[in-house]
Amino acid sequence: MADCLEIPYGRIFIGKKCTVMDWENLRYFAALAASGTFLGAAKALGVEHATVSRRVALLEEQLKLRLIDRRGRRIALTPDGERIAGMARQMEEQALAIRRSAVPGDRLTGSVRISAPPALAGVLLPGPIAALRREHPAIDIAVIGEKRYASLNRREADIAIRLSRPDQGDLTMTRIGSVTFHFYASPSYLADVPERDWSFITYGADMEASPQHLRLIEVAAGRPIGLRASTLELQRATAQAGGGVAVLPDFFVGSGDGLVVALTEKEPVRRDIWLVVHSDIRSVPIIRVVMDAIRQGSRVMGRGEMMDDIGLADER
């Protein structure tokens, strides 16, 4: 009979021995192995870093193995730690696959979560959601309006609308349109301030890698950045108040907003809009119905031609 330590709630084989353990400790260790620091793992798990340290120590005690080298700010995995971390990653992927498979099968009822940039969600989603609710009142929609990309692997969202084409993960995506960006300012600002003295309005640090921000820095060419704001609403309002020149998506500027194009570019920044879903659930009826509604809505609004689904895994 295998020599097992009776600690619930799972079982792992170490050599010829079988150790029963608490899966939570393994989950904490997997987060630590992925982040490389206790603080990083704690942030990912939403706990205190001392909790991560305690859980990993318990796992080491249960397995009778030294998994990490605690010297230095970044932890290093021991050979045993590398081996257990690899097993933990496989187990986590299987658990996430099971979680994704929990989407209702042939029933058009339940909740579907959509992740989208807030400003784009406000323009693209209201019509499709209203039409979907009229036809399928048993489907509930939750929109996660945030700039960060919710993880489809971890089912933080079921469907995502993104302005960058994902290049990792087993994802299926459809291009549903594009967004064009121009430089905008109030007419009074342009009349009062010579172009050489313009001040610019742009994004915070979390968007510094975006194509529209990089274009603004290029055009500014050393001229001052008067405001860095994390929301398009504040950028637009500041430009309306005569606070400078902002690069904004065209859909976000209406005829009554009191803004005009400040700079005519031969090739303005244009970003594709991608409708993304994890390939495991792309054929689930409730997911398909919601995606079809969004695609149809984008076509009606004239945001770009429809394209066939592109399986990321098939392209690599």
C-alpha positions as CSV (number, residue, x, y, z in Angstrom):
1,M,0.0,0.0,0.0
2,A,1.2,3.5,-0.9
3,D,2.7,5.5,2.0
4,C,0.2,8.5,2.1
5,L,0.1,11.5,4.4
6,E,-3.5,12.2,5.3
7,I,-3.9,15.9,4.6
8,P,-6.9,16.7,2.5
9,Y,-7.8,17.4,-0.3
10,G,-5.7,16.0,-3.2
11,R,-3.1,13.4,-4.0
12,I,0.2,13.7,-5.8
13,F,2.9,11.0,-6.4
14,I,6.5,11.8,-5.3
15,G,8.6,8.9,-6.4
16,K,6.9,5.8,-5.1
17,K,5.1,7.7,-2.3
18,C,1.7,9.2,-2.5
19,T,1.0,12.4,-0.6
20,V,-2.5,13.7,0.0
21,M,-2.5,17.5,0.3
22,D,-4.5,20.7,0.2
23,W,-4.9,21.8,-3.4
24,E,-5.0,25.4,-2.3
25,N,-1.3,25.2,-1.2
26,L,-0.4,24.0,-4.7
27,R,-2.4,26.9,-6.3
28,Y,-0.5,29.4,-4.2
29,F,2.8,27.8,-5.2
30,A,1.8,27.9,-8.9
31,A,1.1,31.6,-8.6
32,L,4.5,32.2,-7.0
33,A,6.3,30.2,-9.6
34,A,4.5,32.2,-12.3
35,S,5.2,35.7,-10.8
36,G,8.7,35.1,-9.3
37,T,7.9,37.1,-6.2
38,F,5.7,36.8,-3.1
39,L,4.3,40.2,-3.8
40,G,3.5,39.4,-7.4
41,A,1.8,36.1,-6.4
42,A,-0.1,37.9,-3.6
43,K,-1.4,40.5,-6.1
44,A,-2.5,37.9,-8.5
45,L,-4.3,35.9,-5.8
46,G,-5.7,39.0,-4.0
47,V,-4.2,38.0,-0.7
48,E,-1.3,39.2,1.6
49,H,2.2,38.2,0.7
50,A,2.6,36.5,4.1
51,T,-0.3,34.2,3.2
52,V,1.5,33.1,0.0
53,S,4.7,32.4,2.0
54,R,2.8,30.4,4.6
55,R,0.9,28.4,2.0
56,V,4.1,27.5,0.2
57,A,5.9,26.6,3.4
58,L,3.0,24.2,4.2
59,L,3.3,22.6,0.8
60,E,7.0,22.1,1.3
61,E,6.2,20.5,4.6
62,Q,3.6,18.2,3.1
63,L,5.8,17.1,0.3
64,K,9.0,16.9,2.3
65,L,10.7,18.8,-0.5
66,R,12.4,22.2,-0.7
67,L,10.7,24.0,-3.6
68,I,12.1,27.5,-3.6
69,D,15.3,29.3,-2.7
70,R,14.2,32.3,-0.6
71,R,17.4,34.3,-1.0
72,G,17.1,37.6,-2.8
73,R,14.1,39.7,-3.8
74,R,13.0,37.2,-6.5
75,I,12.6,33.6,-5.5
76,A,14.3,30.8,-7.5
77,L,12.8,27.4,-7.9
78,T,14.8,24.4,-6.9
79,P,14.9,21.4,-9.3
80,D,12.1,19.8,-7.3
81,G,10.3,23.2,-7.4
82,E,10.6,23.3,-11.2
83,R,9.2,19.8,-11.4
84,I,6.3,20.4,-9.1
85,A,5.6,23.8,-10.8
86,G,5.3,22.1,-14.2
87,M,2.8,19.6,-12.8
88,A,0.9,22.4,-11.1
89,R,0.6,24.3,-14.4
90,Q,-0.8,21.2,-16.1
91,M,-3.3,20.7,-13.3
92,E,-4.3,24.4,-13.4
93,E,-4.9,24.2,-17.2
94,Q,-7.1,21.2,-16.7
95,A,-9.1,22.9,-14.0
96,L,-9.6,26.0,-16.2
97,A,-10.7,23.8,-19.1
98,I,-13.3,22.2,-16.8
99,R,-14.5,25.7,-15.7
100,R,-14.8,26.8,-19.3
101,S,-16.8,23.7,-20.1
102,A,-19.4,24.8,-17.5
103,V,-21.0,27.2,-20.0
104,P,-24.6,26.0,-20.6
105,G,-24.7,23.6,-23.5
106,D,-27.8,23.8,-25.8
107,R,-29.8,26.1,-23.6
108,L,-30.2,29.8,-24.5
109,T,-30.4,30.9,-20.9
110,G,-27.8,32.1,-18.4
111,S,-25.2,34.8,-18.1
112,V,-22.5,35.8,-20.6
113,R,-19.7,38.2,-19.6
114,I,-18.2,40.6,-22.2
115,S,-15.0,42.4,-21.6
116,A,-14.5,45.6,-23.7
117,P,-12.8,49.0,-23.4
118,P,-15.3,51.3,-21.7
119,A,-15.6,54.0,-24.4
120,L,-15.9,51.4,-27.2
121,A,-18.4,49.3,-25.2
122,G,-20.6,52.4,-24.8
123,V,-20.9,52.8,-28.5
124,L,-20.7,49.3,-29.8
125,L,-22.8,47.2,-27.4
126,P,-26.0,49.0,-26.4
127,G,-27.8,48.3,-29.7
128,P,-26.8,44.6,-29.9
129,I,-27.6,44.0,-26.3
130,A,-31.0,45.6,-26.5
131,A,-31.8,43.5,-29.6
132,L,-30.5,40.3,-28.0
133,R,-32.6,40.8,-24.9
134,R,-35.8,41.3,-26.9
135,E,-35.2,38.1,-28.8
136,H,-33.7,36.0,-25.9
137,P,-34.9,37.5,-22.5
138,A,-33.4,34.5,-20.6
139,I,-29.9,35.6,-21.5
140,D,-28.3,38.0,-19.1
141,I,-25.4,40.1,-20.2
142,A,-22.6,41.4,-17.9
143,V,-20.2,44.0,-19.5
144,I,-16.8,44.3,-17.9
145,G,-15.8,47.8,-19.0
146,E,-12.1,48.0,-18.3
147,K,-8.9,48.8,-20.2
148,R,-7.0,45.8,-19.0
149,Y,-7.6,42.6,-20.9
150,A,-9.7,40.1,-18.9
151,S,-8.4,36.6,-19.2
152,L,-10.6,34.3,-21.4
153,N,-8.5,31.3,-20.3
154,R,-9.5,31.9,-16.7
155,R,-13.1,32.8,-17.6
156,E,-12.8,36.3,-16.2
157,A,-14.9,36.9,-19.3
158,D,-16.6,34.7,-21.9
159,I,-16.2,37.1,-24.8
160,A,-13.8,40.0,-25.3
161,I,-13.7,43.0,-27.6
162,R,-10.2,44.1,-28.1
163,L,-8.2,46.7,-30.1
164,S,-5.2,44.5,-30.3
165,R,-5.1,41.1,-32.0
166,P,-4.2,38.5,-29.4
167,D,-1.1,36.5,-30.2
168,Q,-1.3,33.9,-27.4
169,G,-3.8,31.3,-26.2
170,D,-6.2,28.9,-27.9
171,L,-8.5,31.7,-29.1
172,T,-10.9,32.3,-32.0
173,M,-11.2,35.8,-33.2
174,T,-13.2,37.8,-35.8
175,R,-12.4,41.3,-37.1
176,I,-15.6,43.3,-36.8
177,G,-14.4,46.7,-37.8
178,S,-11.8,49.4,-37.1
179,V,-11.3,52.6,-35.1
180,T,-9.6,55.7,-36.5
181,F,-7.9,58.3,-34.3
182,H,-7.4,62.0,-35.0
183,F,-5.9,65.0,-33.2
184,Y,-8.7,67.1,-31.8
185,A,-8.9,70.5,-30.1
186,S,-11.4,73.3,-29.5
187,P,-11.6,76.0,-32.3
188,S,-10.7,78.7,-29.7
189,Y,-7.5,76.9,-28.6
190,L,-6.4,76.5,-32.2
191,A,-7.1,80.2,-32.9
192,D,-5.3,81.4,-29.8
193,V,-2.3,79.1,-29.6
194,P,0.3,78.8,-32.5
195,E,1.0,75.2,-33.5
196,R,4.6,75.5,-32.3
197,D,3.2,76.2,-28.8
198,W,0.6,73.4,-28.6
199,S,0.3,71.4,-25.4
200,F,-0.9,67.8,-25.7
201,I,-3.3,65.6,-23.7
202,T,-2.7,61.9,-23.6
203,Y,-3.0,58.7,-21.7
204,G,-1.5,57.6,-18.4
205,A,1.3,55.1,-17.9
206,D,-0.9,52.1,-18.5
207,M,-1.5,53.1,-22.2
208,E,2.0,54.3,-23.1
209,A,2.6,51.4,-25.5
210,S,-0.6,52.0,-27.5
211,P,-0.2,53.1,-31.1
212,Q,-2.3,56.3,-30.6
213,H,-0.1,57.4,-27.7
214,L,3.1,56.7,-29.6
215,R,1.8,58.7,-32.5
216,L,1.0,61.6,-30.2
217,I,4.6,61.6,-28.8
218,E,5.9,61.5,-32.3
219,V,3.8,64.5,-33.3
220,A,4.4,66.4,-30.1
221,A,8.2,66.3,-30.9
222,G,9.2,67.6,-27.5
223,R,6.3,70.0,-27.0
224,P,4.8,69.7,-23.5
225,I,2.3,67.1,-22.4
226,G,-0.1,69.2,-20.3
227,L,-2.3,66.3,-19.1
228,R,-2.0,62.6,-18.7
229,A,-5.5,61.1,-18.0
230,S,-6.6,57.4,-17.8
231,T,-10.0,58.1,-19.2
232,L,-11.1,59.3,-22.6
233,E,-13.9,61.3,-21.0
234,L,-11.4,63.5,-19.1
235,Q,-9.2,63.9,-22.2
236,R,-12.1,65.0,-24.3
237,A,-13.5,67.3,-21.6
238,T,-10.1,69.0,-21.2
239,A,-9.7,69.5,-24.9
240,Q,-13.2,71.0,-25.0
241,A,-12.2,73.4,-22.2
242,G,-9.2,74.6,-24.3
243,G,-6.6,72.6,-22.4
244,G,-4.7,71.3,-25.4
245,V,-4.7,68.8,-28.3
246,A,-5.8,65.2,-27.7
247,V,-5.7,62.2,-29.9
248,L,-9.2,60.6,-29.7
249,P,-11.1,57.9,-31.5
250,D,-13.4,59.4,-34.1
251,F,-16.4,57.5,-32.6
252,F,-15.9,59.4,-29.4
253,V,-16.2,62.9,-30.9
254,G,-19.6,64.1,-32.0
255,S,-20.7,67.1,-34.0
256,G,-22.0,68.8,-30.9
257,D,-18.8,68.2,-28.8
258,G,-17.2,71.5,-29.8
259,L,-14.0,69.9,-31.1
260,V,-12.5,70.0,-34.6
261,V,-9.6,68.1,-36.2
262,A,-6.5,69.9,-35.3
263,L,-4.1,68.1,-37.5
264,T,-4.7,66.5,-40.9
265,E,-2.7,63.3,-41.3
266,K,-2.2,61.4,-44.5
267,E,-2.3,58.1,-42.6
268,P,-4.0,58.5,-39.2
269,V,-3.8,55.7,-36.6
270,R,-6.3,53.0,-37.3
271,R,-6.8,50.0,-35.0
272,D,-8.8,46.9,-35.8
273,I,-11.6,45.8,-33.5
274,W,-11.4,42.1,-32.6
275,L,-14.2,39.9,-31.2
276,V,-12.5,37.2,-29.3
277,V,-13.6,34.0,-27.6
278,H,-11.8,30.9,-26.2
279,S,-11.9,28.1,-28.8
280,D,-13.3,25.7,-26.2
281,I,-16.6,27.5,-26.1
282,R,-16.9,29.2,-29.5
283,S,-19.6,26.7,-30.6
284,V,-21.7,26.8,-27.4
285,P,-25.1,28.1,-28.6
286,I,-25.5,30.9,-25.9
287,I,-22.0,32.2,-26.7
288,R,-22.6,32.0,-30.5
289,V,-25.9,33.9,-30.2
290,V,-24.2,36.7,-28.3
291,M,-21.3,36.9,-30.7
292,D,-23.7,36.9,-33.7
293,A,-25.6,39.8,-32.1
294,I,-22.4,41.9,-31.7
295,R,-21.2,41.1,-35.2
296,Q,-24.5,42.1,-36.7
297,G,-24.6,45.2,-34.6
298,S,-21.1,46.2,-35.8
299,R,-22.1,45.7,-39.4
300,V,-25.3,47.7,-39.1
301,M,-23.3,50.6,-37.6
302,G,-20.8,50.4,-40.5
303,R,-17.7,49.7,-38.4
304,G,-16.1,47.4,-40.9
305,E,-16.7,44.4,-43.1
306,M,-17.4,41.1,-41.7
307,M,-14.7,38.5,-41.7
308,D,-14.5,34.7,-41.1
309,D,-13.5,33.4,-37.7
310,I,-9.7,33.0,-37.4
311,G,-8.5,30.3,-35.1
312,L,-5.2,31.5,-33.5
313,A,-4.1,27.9,-32.8
314,D,-4.5,27.0,-36.5
315,E,-2.4,29.9,-37.6
316,R,0.7,29.2,-35.5
